[in-house]
Each structure stands twice: as C-alpha cells, then as structure tokens.
Amino acid sequence: MKGLKFKSRHLKKHEYQLDSTQETDPPQESATHFIGELSLDLERVKLEIGHNSDVHFREFYIGNTGIRAAIIFIDGLSDKELIEKYILKTLMEDFPTRYNREQAGVKGSDLKDFIKNEALSISELIEIQDLNVLVSKVLTGSTALLVDQVSEVLILGTTKGKSRSIEEPVSEALVRGPRVGFTETLSDNTALLRQHGDNRNLSIIHFQVGERAKKDLVIVYISEIADSDLVDEVKERIKKINIDDVPESGYVEQLIEDNYLSPFPQVQNTERPDRVISGLMEGRVAILLDGTPFALIVPVTFSMMLQSPEDYYERWIPGTFIRLLRYLAATLALFTPALYIAFISFHPGLIPTKLAISIIGARSNVPFPALIEALFMEISIEILREAGLRLPKPIGPAMGIVGGLIIGEAAVQAGIVSPILVIVVALTAISSFSIPQYSAGISLRILRFVAMLCAAIFGLYGVILFFLFMTIHLVKLKSFGVPYMSPAFPYRLSEWKDLMVRMPLMMMKRRPRMMDTKDPIRKG
C-alpha cells in the first residue's frame, strides 16, 4: 500500500488533544497545579466537581502521625470494598508507627514514597500534579489520594465498571464457530483478543476521543504484519476526531471513512473476536471503543461484506457453495423487483409465452402500474422488518411473519397486487436476510429502490445503466487507500482463491497483496 495517497479531505484539520497532561504556557500550568496544602487543594477540587452529589470526599488522619489526608471517589464507579480494605484501613489502622509527628526529619516526599512503595497494595497507581487530570481520573472511577504537605496526588485504580457476561453475538450467529462476542467493556474486549493466543506482536495503542465526554479507544494491529503507512493513517484519522461525545463506534466509522456520500460501508463492524483476529492476520487494523461491543476493521473490501467466519470453519467445498449462494442472494435482493418492473412494463416479449399469459391473467384486476404495486409491497416489507426489530424479542419474529402473510394475502384478495409480485417480494426479502453484514444489507436495500425507479423509467436499459453506474462507483471507491473492489479490480487472479470461491487452506499461503504487509507469507 506504499505509494497510495490516503483520502481524508472531509475530516476536520483540528487535531485532538490526546494527553491531558501536555504542557501549556506557564501561567495556566501553575494555576492548575496542586500546592501541597490539603485544605486549599481540596477546596479547588470541590469548586470543580464538589457540586455533584455522587462525588465523595473523605478526610482522615494517617495512622498516628497526625498528618491529614483525603480521598475523592465516585459512588457507583469506584469499588468501595477495595477503598475501605486496601486504602482507608491500610492508611488509618495498619500504617507503621515509625511515621509520627514527633519523629524528626519526616518530609512530605519521604511520606509519599513510603505510601506509594510500601504501604498501599494497589496494582494501578500513578502520580499527578494537575487538577484537570485529577478530575478526569476521578470521573472515570479512580480514587484520588491527597496528603497534606505533599504536592503530588496519587491516583489509585479502583474502577468497578458495570459489565455483562460474555455471550454469543446476536448480530452474527454461526452454526459452527466460537460462541464468544465482545462486550461493552474495553478491557474485556482487549483481553479476548489477547486470549486468542500467545502473540507478543499484538500491539494495542490507546487514545481518547470526545472533547466533553472523553472515552477510551484503542487501535489493534500485529506489528510484524501490518503496513506502517496504514497504521499511521489510522492514527491520524483518530487524532482528527473533533466531536463532543462518541457514544458508539458508529460515530468513529462515519468520521474516518473515505467517502461519506457513498451508500456502501467502507469500515467493517463486527461483534466477533475471531473475525477481528482474522483481519489482523491479513494485515488490517482494528478499532475498539469503550462502551460498545462493535469493533471496526479497516481497510475493507466489498467481498468481505459477503464473507462469514463460518466459511473457513467448514471444508472448502461446502464453504464455497455457501459463499456462492450469498452472491446469488445479494444479486436477487438488489435486482429482482427491478427486473419484474422492466419485464412487465417494457419487455413482456422476453417472458416465456405461457408464463406471460399467466402473469397477465393474474394482473388483470390490478389497477396500478407495476412500479406502484412493487413499491407498495417493498415498503410494507421494510416497515414490517423494522417493526420486528423494535418489538420485544418473543413476539417480534412472529409478528413479522404473520404480518407479512396477512398483508400479502389481503393485498392479493383486494386486487391491489398480483400473486406473482408477492412471490418476487418474498424472494427478495429472504435473499436480503442471507447477507452476513447488516450494514451491507441496508445498502443493498436502499439501492434496490433506485434500481426499481430506473427500471420504471427506462426498462431493462435502465437496470443495465444502474448496474454500470454502481460498478463505476465501486471501482472508484477506496477504503484507507485500498480499492474497494480488490482483488477483482485491480485484477489479481492469484487472489481469487478467496473471492467468490474459498479454496483449500493449504493453497492460500499468501496474504492479500493489496495490504502490502511486512510479511506476505502466512506461517506454515
């Protein structure tokens, strides 16, 4: 991928501030630093976050030294049991008696070092001096420890996030494969990737996104495989995210994609760790955001949208057969209603005579043109599909099926649509369900209506023109510098082993050339 120019013109040029401890001009820096006077330092913290009812301030004396200290934490985000057992009890009851007010030579730095290195048994502990950093850490679940006569504040890792158990992904169910999916906790998701196997080259780089509500984000890649230019481009696009809040990875996807006007997704989203690992092994980069189970994979190609991890878990013959069925289903989902409109309205002579007579007889009582009846049925199916997703799970699928049957039968009995159209719409809906990626299915569903309008205006020629314009757009489209239609365009016959067919694993010894990986050969 070296030599390719990455497209990121639509992104804003304001770079995101990654490190909140970065130095600024001296007056502002001194205004936010602690001075070591506990009363004054606490007062400054209370002015910043003391108005929040869930922020707790706890003052106490360290052992029998008479030295005052205080902790600050958030109710619900911080682990109270850990705070009471390993912080308060350690400092108030179990603190060594050699530190007392009467002993000569006791200094603030000595006390701080002793607390940090010998007294507290907390695994995550850092020193800070900036008020803004303290506020940021406390609001995300850490506990701040302030000690009188000590200008440094100790930030203790006491975060207790609410997380659900690891379950099977809902949006990407498989018959054969791991029953493991990402959760909303970033640390759990990175642990799932580490758990896949001992890989010391698995690199995880941390960022923060969101100007007002900061959230953790990581990019993941394998340093011995991924192209350095690709990794740098992903980092640059992440840094340029300038938005108040990033509640879900879909925001990141929209802000880093190459062409936001394209109906096709240029970033792959997934709940499956095995799909992410597979992408990393090909030289791709994954993006994980805290608070969402959907990871992003870049770059992406059109063929990836029609592939499933199950293709590789089965033997190559059934894997190839199922993949070819998906390509056929995608074609039917996109063009079947448009072809129906074109043949009925413009080219009935292309239909076999007996079938044409049967269709004409069935449509004899339909008062609408083919476009209107097709739009009526397609829009009805889309509404039923959306309603089935929003209804409670026990009744959602049943309501969708029953609603479709009732509406279809009632429409035929009323003479609004023909029976053959009900079959066409049902075939189209079933075909669209077979696409593994939900976002890719939405794109084809949208383009289906465009194809129908082209067929209603120009007939079969309109369908062909629509196909040509769509193909031109796909050929020009790129994802992080990689052609979207690779390896079909640019044409690389050697990489067709994993395009529409899935050849045996022993024949796929090379990684995709379009990724320009550091190690092009798969080990073994």
C-alpha positions as CSV (number, residue, x, y, z in Angstrom):
1,M,0.0,0.0,0.0
2,K,3.0,2.2,0.0
3,G,2.7,5.0,-2.6
4,L,-1.1,5.2,-2.3
5,K,-2.5,8.5,-1.2
6,F,-4.9,8.2,1.6
7,K,-8.1,10.3,1.3
8,S,-9.1,12.2,4.4
9,R,-10.1,15.6,3.0
10,H,-13.6,15.6,4.6
11,L,-12.1,15.3,8.1
12,K,-11.5,18.5,10.0
13,K,-7.9,19.6,10.5
14,H,-8.2,20.3,14.2
15,E,-6.1,17.6,15.9
16,Y,-7.5,16.0,19.1
17,Q,-5.6,16.6,22.3
18,L,-4.5,13.1,23.3
19,D,-2.6,13.7,26.5
20,S,-4.4,15.9,29.0
21,T,-1.1,16.3,30.9
22,Q,0.6,18.0,27.9
23,E,2.5,21.2,28.9
24,T,0.9,24.5,28.1
25,D,2.0,28.1,28.9
26,P,3.4,28.6,32.4
27,P,0.7,30.8,33.9
28,Q,-2.1,28.3,33.0
29,E,0.1,25.4,34.2
30,S,0.7,26.9,37.6
31,A,-2.9,27.7,38.0
32,T,-3.9,24.1,37.8
33,H,-1.1,22.5,39.9
34,F,-1.5,21.4,43.5
35,I,0.5,23.2,46.2
36,G,0.6,20.7,49.0
37,E,-1.8,22.5,51.3
38,L,-4.6,20.0,51.8
39,S,-7.3,22.5,52.7
40,L,-6.6,24.7,49.7
41,D,-6.2,21.8,47.3
42,L,-9.5,20.2,48.5
43,E,-11.3,23.5,48.1
44,R,-10.1,23.7,44.5
45,V,-11.3,20.2,43.7
46,K,-14.7,20.9,45.3
47,L,-15.1,24.0,43.2
48,E,-14.6,21.8,40.1
49,I,-16.7,18.7,41.0
50,G,-18.0,19.2,44.5
51,H,-21.5,20.1,43.3
52,N,-22.0,16.6,42.1
53,S,-23.9,14.5,44.6
54,D,-22.2,11.3,43.7
55,V,-18.7,12.7,44.4
56,H,-17.5,11.7,47.8
57,F,-14.8,13.5,49.9
58,R,-13.4,11.5,52.9
59,E,-10.8,13.2,55.2
60,F,-8.8,11.2,57.8
61,Y,-5.5,11.1,59.6
62,I,-2.7,8.7,58.5
63,G,-2.1,6.3,61.4
64,N,-0.9,8.1,64.5
65,T,1.2,10.6,62.6
66,G,-1.3,13.3,62.8
67,I,-0.9,14.1,59.1
68,R,-4.1,14.8,57.3
69,A,-5.2,13.1,54.1
70,A,-8.3,12.8,52.0
71,I,-9.6,10.6,49.3
72,I,-12.0,11.5,46.4
73,F,-14.1,9.0,44.5
74,I,-17.3,8.5,42.6
75,D,-20.2,6.5,44.2
76,G,-21.1,3.6,41.8
77,L,-18.0,3.8,39.6
78,S,-15.4,3.1,42.3
79,D,-15.1,-0.1,44.3
80,K,-16.0,0.8,47.9
81,E,-14.9,-2.5,49.3
82,L,-11.4,-2.1,47.7
83,I,-11.2,1.5,49.0
84,E,-12.2,0.5,52.6
85,K,-9.9,-2.5,52.8
86,Y,-6.8,-1.5,50.9
87,I,-6.7,2.3,51.2
88,L,-8.6,3.5,54.3
89,K,-7.8,0.5,56.6
90,T,-4.1,0.5,55.4
91,L,-3.5,4.2,56.0
92,M,-5.6,4.6,59.2
93,E,-5.1,1.4,61.1
94,D,-2.2,-0.6,59.7
95,F,0.1,2.3,58.9
96,P,3.6,1.8,60.5
97,T,4.2,3.7,63.7
98,R,7.7,4.9,62.6
99,Y,6.0,7.8,60.8
100,N,4.7,10.2,63.5
101,R,4.7,13.9,64.1
102,E,7.3,13.7,66.9
103,Q,9.9,12.0,64.8
104,A,12.4,14.4,63.4
105,G,13.2,14.6,59.7
106,V,9.8,13.5,58.3
107,K,9.3,15.1,54.9
108,G,6.4,15.1,52.5
109,S,8.3,13.4,49.7
110,D,9.5,10.7,52.1
111,L,6.0,10.0,53.3
112,K,4.7,10.0,49.7
113,D,7.3,7.5,48.6
114,F,6.6,5.3,51.6
115,I,2.9,5.3,51.0
116,K,3.4,4.6,47.3
117,N,6.1,1.9,47.5
118,E,5.4,0.2,50.8
119,A,2.0,0.9,52.4
120,L,-0.6,0.7,49.6
121,S,-1.1,-2.7,47.9
122,I,-2.9,-1.3,44.8
123,S,-1.7,-2.5,41.4
124,E,-2.6,0.6,39.4
125,L,-1.1,3.8,40.9
126,I,0.2,7.0,39.3
127,E,1.4,10.4,40.5
128,I,-0.1,13.6,39.1
129,Q,0.1,17.3,39.8
130,D,-2.6,18.7,37.5
131,L,-6.1,19.4,38.7
132,N,-7.6,18.7,35.3
133,V,-6.1,15.2,35.3
134,L,-7.4,14.5,38.8
135,V,-11.0,15.5,37.7
136,S,-10.7,13.3,34.6
137,K,-9.5,10.3,36.5
138,V,-12.0,10.6,39.4
139,L,-14.9,10.9,37.0
140,T,-13.9,7.6,35.3
141,G,-13.8,5.6,38.6
142,S,-10.3,6.1,40.0
143,T,-9.7,7.3,43.6
144,A,-7.5,10.4,44.3
145,L,-5.4,10.4,47.4
146,L,-4.3,13.9,48.7
147,V,-1.8,14.1,51.6
148,D,-1.0,17.3,53.5
149,Q,2.4,18.7,52.8
150,V,2.6,16.6,49.5
151,S,2.1,18.5,46.3
152,E,1.7,15.3,44.2
153,V,-1.6,13.5,44.2
154,L,-1.8,9.7,44.0
155,I,-4.4,8.3,41.6
156,L,-5.4,4.7,42.6
157,G,-7.1,2.3,40.2
158,T,-10.3,1.4,41.9
159,T,-12.7,1.4,38.9
160,K,-15.6,-1.0,39.2
161,G,-17.4,-0.9,35.9
162,K,-20.8,-2.5,35.3
163,S,-20.4,-5.1,32.6
164,R,-22.5,-8.0,31.3
165,S,-21.2,-11.5,30.8
166,I,-19.6,-12.7,27.6
167,E,-22.3,-14.1,25.3
168,E,-22.8,-15.2,21.7
169,P,-23.0,-12.3,19.3
170,V,-26.6,-11.5,18.4
171,S,-26.0,-9.9,15.0
172,E,-23.5,-12.6,13.7
173,A,-24.8,-16.0,14.7
174,L,-22.9,-19.1,13.4
175,V,-23.7,-22.8,13.3
176,R,-20.1,-23.7,13.8
177,G,-17.6,-21.4,15.5
178,P,-16.8,-19.8,18.8
179,R,-19.7,-18.7,21.0
180,V,-17.9,-15.6,22.1
181,G,-18.7,-12.0,21.4
182,F,-17.4,-8.6,22.5
183,T,-19.0,-6.7,25.4
184,E,-19.3,-3.0,26.3
185,T,-16.2,-3.1,28.5
186,L,-13.0,-2.2,26.6
187,S,-10.7,-4.1,28.9
188,D,-12.7,-7.3,28.4
189,N,-12.6,-6.9,24.7
190,T,-8.8,-6.4,24.5
191,A,-8.5,-9.4,26.9
192,L,-10.5,-11.5,24.4
193,L,-8.0,-10.6,21.7
194,R,-5.0,-11.4,23.9
195,Q,-6.7,-14.6,25.0
196,H,-6.8,-15.8,21.4
197,G,-3.2,-16.9,21.6
198,D,0.3,-16.0,22.7
199,N,1.2,-13.3,20.3
200,R,3.8,-10.8,21.5
201,N,3.5,-8.8,18.3
202,L,-0.2,-7.9,19.0
203,S,0.1,-4.1,19.6
204,I,-2.6,-2.1,21.3
205,I,-2.4,1.7,21.2
206,H,-4.5,3.8,23.4
207,F,-6.3,7.1,22.5
208,Q,-9.1,9.2,24.0
209,V,-11.9,10.6,21.9
210,G,-14.6,13.1,22.7
211,E,-14.0,16.7,23.7
212,R,-16.6,17.0,26.5
213,A,-17.2,13.3,27.3
214,K,-13.8,11.6,26.9
215,K,-13.9,7.9,26.1
216,D,-11.1,5.3,25.7
217,L,-10.3,4.0,22.3
218,V,-7.6,1.6,21.1
219,I,-6.3,0.5,17.8
220,V,-5.0,-3.0,17.5
221,Y,-2.7,-4.5,14.9
222,I,0.1,-7.0,14.5
223,S,3.4,-5.1,14.3
224,E,5.2,-7.8,12.2
225,I,2.4,-7.9,9.6
226,A,0.5,-4.6,9.3
227,D,1.9,-1.9,7.0
228,S,3.3,1.1,8.9
229,D,1.7,3.6,6.5
230,L,-1.8,2.1,7.2
231,V,-1.2,2.2,11.0
232,D,-0.1,5.8,10.8
233,E,-3.1,6.8,8.6
234,V,-5.5,5.2,11.1
235,K,-3.7,7.1,14.0
236,E,-4.0,10.4,12.1
237,R,-7.7,10.0,11.4
238,I,-8.4,9.1,15.0
239,K,-6.5,12.1,16.2
240,K,-8.5,14.4,13.9
241,I,-11.9,13.3,15.5
242,N,-13.2,16.5,17.0
243,I,-16.7,16.0,18.5
244,D,-18.3,16.4,21.9
245,D,-19.1,12.8,22.5
246,V,-18.5,9.4,20.8
247,P,-21.3,7.2,22.2
248,E,-20.8,4.3,19.8
249,S,-18.3,3.0,17.3
250,G,-20.7,4.1,14.5
251,Y,-19.6,7.7,15.2
252,V,-16.0,6.7,14.7
253,E,-16.9,4.8,11.5
254,Q,-18.6,7.8,10.0
255,L,-15.8,10.2,10.9
256,I,-12.9,8.2,9.5
257,E,-14.4,6.7,6.3
258,D,-13.1,7.9,2.9
259,N,-16.4,8.9,1.2
260,Y,-19.3,9.7,3.5
261,L,-21.6,10.2,0.4
262,S,-21.3,6.6,-0.7
263,P,-24.1,4.2,0.2
264,F,-21.6,1.4,0.8
265,P,-19.9,0.9,4.2
266,Q,-16.1,1.5,4.0
267,V,-15.4,0.2,7.5
268,Q,-16.4,-3.2,8.7
269,N,-18.1,-3.6,12.1
270,T,-18.3,-6.8,14.0
271,E,-19.1,-8.3,17.4
272,R,-16.9,-11.4,16.8
273,P,-13.3,-11.5,18.2
274,D,-12.5,-14.3,15.7
275,R,-13.3,-12.0,12.8
276,V,-11.1,-9.3,14.2
277,I,-8.2,-11.7,14.7
278,S,-8.7,-13.0,11.1
279,G,-8.5,-9.4,9.8
280,L,-5.4,-8.7,11.9
281,M,-3.7,-11.7,10.5
282,E,-4.2,-10.3,7.0
283,G,-2.6,-7.0,8.0
284,R,-5.7,-5.0,8.8
285,V,-6.2,-2.7,11.8
286,A,-9.0,-3.0,14.3
287,I,-10.5,-0.1,16.3
288,L,-12.2,-0.8,19.7
289,L,-14.2,1.8,21.6
290,D,-15.2,1.6,25.3
291,G,-18.9,1.3,25.8
292,T,-19.8,-0.7,22.6
293,P,-19.5,-4.4,21.6
294,F,-18.9,-3.5,18.0
295,A,-15.3,-3.3,16.8
296,L,-14.2,-1.8,13.5
297,I,-11.9,-3.3,10.9
298,V,-10.0,-1.3,8.2
299,P,-9.5,-1.3,5.4
300,V,-12.4,-3.3,4.0
301,T,-13.4,-4.6,0.5
302,F,-16.8,-5.4,-1.0
303,S,-16.1,-9.2,-0.9
304,M,-15.6,-9.0,2.9
305,M,-19.2,-8.0,3.3
306,L,-20.3,-11.3,1.8
307,Q,-18.0,-13.5,3.8
308,S,-18.6,-15.2,7.1
309,P,-16.1,-16.7,9.5
310,E,-18.0,-20.0,9.1
311,D,-16.7,-20.2,5.5
312,Y,-13.3,-21.1,6.9
313,Y,-14.5,-23.4,9.7
314,E,-16.2,-25.7,7.2
315,R,-14.4,-27.7,4.5
316,W,-13.7,-25.7,1.3
317,I,-16.4,-27.3,-0.8
318,P,-19.4,-26.5,1.4
319,G,-17.7,-23.2,2.3
320,T,-17.5,-22.3,-1.4
321,F,-21.1,-23.4,-2.1
322,I,-22.5,-21.3,0.8
323,R,-20.5,-18.3,-0.4
324,L,-21.8,-18.6,-4.0
325,L,-25.3,-18.7,-2.6
326,R,-24.7,-15.4,-0.8
327,Y,-23.5,-13.8,-4.0
328,L,-26.6,-15.1,-5.8
329,A,-28.8,-13.9,-2.9
330,A,-27.2,-10.4,-3.0
331,T,-27.9,-10.2,-6.7
332,L,-31.6,-11.3,-6.2
333,A,-32.0,-8.8,-3.3
334,L,-30.8,-6.0,-5.5
335,F,-32.3,-6.6,-8.9
336,T,-35.4,-8.9,-8.6
337,P,-38.0,-6.2,-8.2
338,A,-36.4,-4.0,-10.8
339,L,-36.4,-6.9,-13.3
340,Y,-40.0,-7.6,-12.6
341,I,-41.0,-4.0,-13.3
342,A,-38.8,-3.9,-16.5
343,F,-40.3,-7.1,-17.9
344,I,-43.9,-6.4,-17.1
345,S,-43.8,-2.7,-18.2
346,F,-41.4,-2.7,-21.2
347,H,-40.3,-6.2,-22.3
348,P,-43.2,-8.7,-21.9
349,G,-42.0,-10.3,-25.1
350,L,-38.9,-11.6,-23.2
351,I,-41.1,-13.6,-20.9
352,P,-42.0,-17.2,-22.0
353,T,-45.5,-17.2,-23.6
354,K,-47.2,-19.4,-21.0
355,L,-45.7,-17.5,-18.1
356,A,-46.6,-14.2,-19.7
357,I,-50.2,-15.3,-20.1
358,S,-50.4,-16.4,-16.5
359,I,-48.9,-13.1,-15.3
360,I,-51.3,-11.0,-17.4
361,G,-54.2,-13.0,-16.2
362,A,-53.2,-12.5,-12.5
363,R,-52.7,-8.8,-13.1
364,S,-56.0,-8.3,-15.0
365,N,-57.7,-6.8,-11.9
366,V,-54.7,-4.8,-10.5
367,P,-55.5,-1.1,-11.1
368,F,-51.9,0.1,-10.5
369,P,-48.8,0.0,-12.7
370,A,-46.0,-2.4,-11.8
371,L,-43.9,0.3,-10.1
372,I,-46.7,1.4,-7.7
373,E,-47.6,-2.2,-6.7
374,A,-43.9,-3.1,-6.3
375,L,-43.3,0.0,-4.1
376,F,-46.3,-0.8,-2.0
377,M,-45.2,-4.3,-1.3
378,E,-41.5,-3.4,-0.8
379,I,-42.2,-0.5,1.6
380,S,-44.7,-2.7,3.5
381,I,-42.0,-5.4,3.9
382,E,-39.4,-2.9,5.1
383,I,-41.8,-1.5,7.7
384,L,-42.6,-5.0,8.9
385,R,-38.9,-5.7,9.1
386,E,-38.2,-2.6,11.1
387,A,-41.2,-3.3,13.4
388,G,-40.0,-6.8,14.0
389,L,-36.6,-5.4,15.2
390,R,-38.2,-2.9,17.6
391,L,-40.8,-5.2,19.1
392,P,-40.0,-7.4,22.2
393,K,-38.0,-10.5,21.1
394,P,-40.6,-13.1,22.0
395,I,-43.2,-11.6,19.6
396,G,-41.0,-9.7,17.1
397,P,-40.2,-12.5,14.7
398,A,-43.8,-14.0,14.9
399,M,-45.3,-10.6,14.2
400,G,-43.1,-10.0,11.2
401,I,-44.0,-13.4,9.7
402,V,-47.7,-13.2,10.4
403,G,-47.9,-9.6,9.3
404,G,-46.2,-10.4,6.0
405,L,-48.6,-13.3,5.3
406,I,-51.7,-11.3,6.3
407,I,-50.8,-8.2,4.3
408,G,-49.7,-10.2,1.2
409,E,-52.9,-12.3,1.2
410,A,-55.1,-9.3,1.9
411,A,-53.4,-7.3,-0.9
412,V,-53.9,-10.2,-3.4
413,Q,-57.6,-10.7,-2.4
414,A,-58.2,-6.9,-2.7
415,G,-56.7,-6.8,-6.2
416,I,-54.0,-4.3,-5.2
417,V,-51.1,-6.5,-6.2
418,S,-50.7,-9.7,-8.2
419,P,-49.7,-13.1,-6.8
420,I,-46.5,-13.2,-8.8
421,L,-45.3,-9.9,-7.1
422,V,-45.9,-11.5,-3.7
423,I,-43.5,-14.2,-4.7
424,V,-41.0,-11.7,-6.1
425,V,-41.1,-9.6,-2.9
426,A,-40.8,-12.7,-0.6
427,L,-37.8,-14.0,-2.6
428,T,-36.2,-10.6,-2.4
429,A,-36.7,-10.3,1.4
430,I,-35.4,-13.8,2.1
431,S,-32.4,-13.1,-0.1
432,S,-31.5,-9.9,1.8
433,F,-31.6,-11.9,5.1
434,S,-28.7,-14.1,3.9
435,I,-26.2,-11.2,3.8
436,P,-23.9,-11.7,6.8
437,Q,-23.2,-7.9,7.3
438,Y,-26.3,-5.9,8.4
439,S,-24.8,-2.6,7.2
440,A,-24.2,-4.2,3.7
441,G,-27.7,-5.5,3.6
442,I,-29.0,-2.0,4.3
443,S,-27.0,-0.6,1.4
444,L,-28.5,-3.1,-1.0
445,R,-32.0,-2.5,0.3
446,I,-31.6,1.3,-0.4
447,L,-30.1,0.7,-3.9
448,R,-33.0,-1.7,-4.7
449,F,-35.4,1.2,-4.8
450,V,-33.1,3.2,-7.1
451,A,-32.9,0.2,-9.4
452,M,-36.7,0.0,-9.4
453,L,-37.1,3.7,-10.4
454,C,-34.5,3.2,-13.2
455,A,-36.5,0.1,-14.4
456,A,-39.8,2.0,-14.3
457,I,-38.3,4.9,-16.5
458,F,-36.1,3.1,-19.0
459,G,-37.0,-0.6,-18.6
460,L,-34.2,-3.1,-18.9
461,Y,-31.8,-0.5,-20.2
462,G,-32.4,1.5,-17.0
463,V,-31.4,-1.6,-15.0
464,I,-28.2,-2.0,-17.1
465,L,-27.4,1.7,-16.7
466,F,-27.9,1.5,-12.9
467,F,-25.6,-1.5,-12.8
468,L,-22.9,0.3,-14.8
469,F,-23.0,3.4,-12.7
470,M,-22.9,1.4,-9.5
471,T,-20.0,-0.6,-10.8
472,I,-18.1,2.6,-11.7
473,H,-18.7,4.0,-8.2
474,L,-17.5,0.8,-6.6
475,V,-14.3,0.7,-8.8
476,K,-13.5,4.3,-7.8
477,L,-14.3,3.8,-4.1
478,K,-11.4,3.2,-1.7
479,S,-11.1,2.2,2.0
480,F,-8.0,3.7,3.6
481,G,-6.2,3.7,0.2
482,V,-7.2,0.1,-0.7
483,P,-9.5,-0.3,-3.8
484,Y,-13.0,-1.4,-2.6
485,M,-13.3,-4.0,-5.4
486,S,-9.9,-5.7,-4.7
487,P,-8.9,-8.2,-5.9
488,A,-11.4,-8.0,-8.8
489,F,-10.1,-4.5,-9.6
490,P,-7.2,-4.1,-9.8
491,Y,-7.3,-7.6,-11.4
492,R,-5.2,-10.2,-9.5
493,L,-6.2,-13.7,-10.5
494,S,-3.9,-15.2,-7.9
495,E,-6.0,-13.7,-5.1
496,W,-9.3,-15.0,-6.4
497,K,-8.7,-18.1,-4.2
498,D,-10.6,-16.3,-1.5
499,L,-13.1,-14.2,-3.5
500,M,-16.2,-15.9,-4.8
501,V,-14.8,-19.3,-4.0
502,R,-12.9,-20.5,-0.9
503,M,-10.1,-22.7,-2.0
504,P,-8.4,-25.2,0.4
505,L,-6.4,-23.6,3.2
506,M,-3.2,-25.2,2.0
507,M,-3.5,-23.2,-1.3
508,M,-3.9,-19.8,0.4
509,K,-0.3,-19.3,1.5
510,R,0.0,-15.6,0.8
511,R,-1.7,-12.7,2.5
512,P,-3.6,-10.2,0.3
513,R,-1.1,-8.2,-1.8
514,M,-3.3,-5.1,-1.6
515,M,-2.5,-4.9,2.1
516,D,1.3,-4.5,1.3
517,T,2.1,-6.4,4.5
518,K,5.6,-6.6,6.0
519,D,5.3,-10.4,6.0
520,P,3.4,-11.6,2.8
521,I,3.6,-15.3,3.6
522,R,1.4,-17.0,6.1
523,K,3.4,-19.0,8.5
524,G,3.3,-22.8,8.0
